Amino acid sequence: MNAPDVRKSRKSLLLLLSVFIIPVVMAKLALDNDWFNEGVTNSGALIEHELTVSELDITDEALQKKWLIISQIPENCPDVCKQSLYGINQTFISLGKEMKRVVPVGLYATALDEKTLGNLKAGVWKFNQVTMAAKDQLDPAKVYVADPLGNIILEYQQPTTDQEILDFGKAMLSDLRKLLKYSRIG
């Protein structure tokens, strides 16, 4: 083999290797240096530690095999609290035909009056006395979503302003629709 053929062969080999190696190196650099947005599509925060509905001592038979939206209702529910409950209720109603797969759950410390409940339907909402386990493990300023297997998977900060209520409703509705679409259970 003469010198020009050797150079041409080496050049071809280097070109071929670079076609395969450069994309791998670039991908590794992109991952290490966070050059792109990660593919997170959920609006709620995923719960990092394992938490189940049974650990909260919520054993109502009507809540089995259903998606749950869990909210704690404080003893004195100010207007912000009522608006938050209204936002959860509107999100639930917005699910449309998927409503039968989801149950909103209100955990209360003292008996609820009609003024606190407002337009919430007791037939649709399930109200349970908050247990000591739930008080210890759930933040009262957050709303939680549990799957039909009883795992609490998402949490949302309870809204305090009108704009936050709208954003909260849109975010929760988006997440619930995705969960219900891809879930075969509940």
Secondary structure, 3 states (H helix, E strand, C coil): CCHHHHHHHHHHHHHHHHHHHHHHHHHHHHHHCCCCCCCCCCCCEECCCCCECHHHCCCCHHHCCCEEEEEEECCCCCHHHHHHHHHHHHHHHHCHHHHHHEEEEEEECCCCCHHHHCCCCCCCCEEEECCHHHHHHCCCCEEEEECCCCEEEEEEECCCCHHHHHHHHHHHHHHHHHHHHHCCCC
